[in-house]
């Protein structure tokens, strides 16, 4: 992992210079490599935290798809699996597995709403794409994430730039069925 972070101009090289370690050591700390001395790890983590550095995300390093389910407005930290959600996840799993991606499921209520915090959340979990399922139109903060990684919303159209929405129009299907 190299390069400059897009949010604050910091790089692992700047963190390495600041802490007196190599960029490789900073990368090892960011990737939770166990072969870093605890004192060094704490020094690097403190410098990262104090500088506001948030690592950039690139597809070559992140082949995990985060599937975020539910609405942020709830206080639930569990995933409710309706038959609809189960079928969508089954389909996602089949397709993404074919392309050697891994799915990780998260309740949306456990996900940070701020862009920098979400970026770090995804980085720590090696998430390179986000799929939001069963969200509400009130969850517009998701629009902030579209320039961090690819975002797809299933079941709700947020009508935001950079976000792909996939939605069935149940009302139209019902009307056409009745008309038929």
N, C-alpha and C positions, 0 to 999 in steps of 0.2 A: 504494500500500500504506500503510494508516494503521491506527491503533488500537493497542490494548494487547495485548501477547503474553500468552497464557493461562498460560504456564509460570512466568514470573518477574515479571510486572507491568511490565516495561520497554516502552517504546514508541519509535517512531522519533523522536518529539518529544523524549523524554528524551535520546536519543543526539545529536540535533541541538543541544539546549541545551548538553550536555556538551562537544561539539566545536566549537561556534560556527558551525555551518553550518545551512542550511535543512533542514527535513524532506524536501523534494524532493531535495536532494543526498544525504541518507542513503538514500532510495529508489533513486536512480541507482546508488549504490555497491552496494546489495543486488542490483540487477538487472544488474550488470556493464556499465552504460552506459559507453562509451568517452570520453564528454565530461566526465570528472571529472579534475582535476589529480592526478597521482600522489601528491603530498604529502598532499592532502586525502583521497584514497582510503585511504592508509595510516593516517592519523589516525582516520578513521571506522571502518575495519576493526579497529584496535587497541581503540577504545572498545567496539565490538560484542563482540569477543572477551573483553575484560576484564570486561564487565558480565554476560556470559552470555546476552545477548539472543539469542532465537531467533524469527525472524519467524513470524507466524501465516499459515496457509494458507487461502485461500478459493477456492471453485470458479470464481468469475468471472475469476480471474487464472490459474488452473491447469487447463488442459484436456489434460493429458498423463496417461496411465495408466501407472504403473510395473508391469511384470509381472516378478515376482521368482521365479526358478526354482531348484529344488534344495533341498538341506538345508544348514543352517548348519554342521553338524558336519564338513563336508568342507573340505579345504584347496584346493579347486579355484577358480580365478577365471575359469572359462569356463562356458559354458552347454552342457550335454549335451542334444541334441535327439532324444528318442525319437520314434517315430511318433505316440505319444499326445500328447506335448507339441506337436509340429508341428500336429496337428489342432486342439488346443485353441487354440493361438495363432492359427491361421488363422480359426477361428470368432470369437475375440475381436476380431481385426483387422477382420473384416467388419462386426460389430455396432458397434464403437466408431467406425469410420470413418463409418458412416451418421450417427452423432450428432456428427461433427466432433471426435472425440477422437483423439489420437495415442498410439501405444503405444511404450514404451521397454522393452527387455529388459535384465535384470540378473541375474547369478548371485547367489543369496542370500548366498553366502559373502563377497561384496564389500560387503554392506550393514551399516551400523552397527546394533548391537543395543540401544544405549541410546536411550531415547525422544527426548531433546533432539537427539542426533546424527542420528537418523533423520529428525526433523522438518526439520533444516537440510539434510540430504541431499535430501529431497523438494523443499524450497523452491528450492534452487539449480537443480534440474532441472525445475521447474514441474510437479511431480507432484501431482495432486489426488485420485487414487484409487490404491489398491494392490491388485494381484491376486497372490496367492501360489500357485504351481503346483508340485506334486510335492514338497511339504515333508513333514517327519515330525512325529509328535506330540510330539517333543522340542523343536520350534521354538516353544514356548509364549510366548517373549518377544514374539511378534507381537501377542499380546493387549494389550500396552502401547500399540500404535499405533492402536487402534480409536477413541480419542477425538481423534486428530489428523486423520484423514481416513477415508473409507469403505474398509473392508478386506473382501476376498473371498478365501476359500481354496478352491482347486479340487483335488479329489482326496484331501483330508485334512480330517476334521472335528476341529478343535481343541476344540470344545465350550466356547467362551469367549464371554462377553457382548460384544455389539457387532460380532461377526464373522459374516458370512454364509458358510456352507460349502456347496459343491456337490460331491456325491460319488456315484458309482455304486457300488452294493453288488454287486461281482462274484460274491461267494459266493452271495448270494441268487439272482442271475440264473442262475448255474450250477445251483444246486439246482432251481430252477423248470424249467430246460431239461431236466434229467435226469428230473424227475417227469413232465414232459409226454411 
